[in-house]
Amino acid sequence: MEIPAGTLETFGLVLVRVSALVLAAPMFGLALPFSGARVGLIGVLALFAASTVAVPAGLDSDPVVFGALALRETAIGLALA
């Protein structure tokens, strides 16, 4: 089984956005009793969200570009919170 190009990068960016959202939102971040539940919630939400996102055709795997994209996704996740 071959994973299409860009799938892991796309999941990583979705994971960054969901992590920022869950950790910054008072509804999610403070309501859970221990951090293991938050990690589980982040994982489940990221898997669900990644299954609905299309993999971009020209996603660059250069570390500098990926880091900039991760910062953008963090900012969007914080803004959503």
VENZILIN-V602639 format. One record per residue. N is the residue number from 1. RES is the residue in one letter. SS is DSSP state (2 for helix, 1 for strand, 0 for the rest). OMEGA is omega in whole degrees, 0 to 359 (none if undefined). D_FIRST is the distance of its C-alpha to the first C-alpha in whole Angstrom. Layout:
n:N res:RES ss:SS omega:OMEGA d_first:D_FIRST
n:N res:RES ss:SS omega:OMEGA d_first:D_FIRST
//
This chain:
n:1 res:M ss:0 omega:182 d_first:0
n:2 res:E ss:0 omega:178 d_first:4
n:3 res:I ss:0 omega:179 d_first:7
n:4 res:P ss:0 omega:181 d_first:10
n:5 res:A ss:0 omega:178 d_first:13
n:6 res:G ss:0 omega:183 d_first:15
n:7 res:T ss:2 omega:181 d_first:13
n:8 res:L ss:2 omega:178 d_first:14
n:9 res:E ss:2 omega:179 d_first:18
n:10 res:T ss:2 omega:178 d_first:18
n:11 res:F ss:2 omega:178 d_first:18
n:12 res:G ss:2 omega:179 d_first:20
n:13 res:L ss:2 omega:176 d_first:23
n:14 res:V ss:2 omega:179 d_first:23
n:15 res:L ss:2 omega:179 d_first:23
n:16 res:V ss:2 omega:181 d_first:26
n:17 res:R ss:2 omega:181 d_first:28
n:18 res:V ss:2 omega:178 d_first:27
n:19 res:S ss:2 omega:179 d_first:29
n:20 res:A ss:2 omega:180 d_first:32
n:21 res:L ss:2 omega:184 d_first:32
n:22 res:V ss:2 omega:183 d_first:32
n:23 res:L ss:2 omega:182 d_first:34
n:24 res:A ss:2 omega:183 d_first:37
n:25 res:A ss:0 omega:180 d_first:37
n:26 res:P ss:2 omega:181 d_first:40
n:27 res:M ss:2 omega:180 d_first:39
n:28 res:F ss:2 omega:190 d_first:36
n:29 res:G ss:2 omega:185 d_first:37
n:30 res:L ss:0 omega:185 d_first:40
n:31 res:A ss:0 omega:183 d_first:40
n:32 res:L ss:0 omega:188 d_first:37
n:33 res:P ss:0 omega:180 d_first:39
n:34 res:F ss:0 omega:188 d_first:37
n:35 res:S ss:2 omega:177 d_first:34
n:36 res:G ss:2 omega:178 d_first:31
n:37 res:A ss:2 omega:177 d_first:32
n:38 res:R ss:2 omega:179 d_first:31
n:39 res:V ss:2 omega:177 d_first:28
n:40 res:G ss:2 omega:178 d_first:27
n:41 res:L ss:2 omega:178 d_first:28
n:42 res:I ss:2 omega:180 d_first:26
n:43 res:G ss:2 omega:181 d_first:23
n:44 res:V ss:2 omega:179 d_first:23
n:45 res:L ss:2 omega:180 d_first:25
n:46 res:A ss:2 omega:177 d_first:22
n:47 res:L ss:2 omega:179 d_first:19
n:48 res:F ss:2 omega:181 d_first:21
n:49 res:A ss:2 omega:180 d_first:22
n:50 res:A ss:2 omega:179 d_first:19
n:51 res:S ss:2 omega:180 d_first:18
n:52 res:T ss:2 omega:183 d_first:21
n:53 res:V ss:0 omega:176 d_first:20
n:54 res:A ss:0 omega:179 d_first:19
n:55 res:V ss:0 omega:179 d_first:17
n:56 res:P ss:0 omega:185 d_first:20
n:57 res:A ss:0 omega:186 d_first:20
n:58 res:G ss:0 omega:181 d_first:22
n:59 res:L ss:0 omega:183 d_first:21
n:60 res:D ss:0 omega:180 d_first:22
n:61 res:S ss:0 omega:175 d_first:21
n:62 res:D ss:0 omega:184 d_first:25
n:63 res:P ss:2 omega:180 d_first:26
n:64 res:V ss:2 omega:179 d_first:29
n:65 res:V ss:2 omega:180 d_first:28
n:66 res:F ss:2 omega:177 d_first:25
n:67 res:G ss:2 omega:177 d_first:28
n:68 res:A ss:2 omega:177 d_first:30
n:69 res:L ss:2 omega:178 d_first:28
n:70 res:A ss:2 omega:176 d_first:28
n:71 res:L ss:2 omega:178 d_first:31
n:72 res:R ss:2 omega:180 d_first:32
n:73 res:E ss:2 omega:176 d_first:29
n:74 res:T ss:2 omega:179 d_first:31
n:75 res:A ss:2 omega:178 d_first:34
n:76 res:I ss:2 omega:178 d_first:33
n:77 res:G ss:2 omega:178 d_first:32
n:78 res:L ss:2 omega:179 d_first:36
n:79 res:A ss:2 omega:179 d_first:37
n:80 res:L ss:2 omega:180 d_first:36
n:81 res:A ss:0 omega:none d_first:37
//
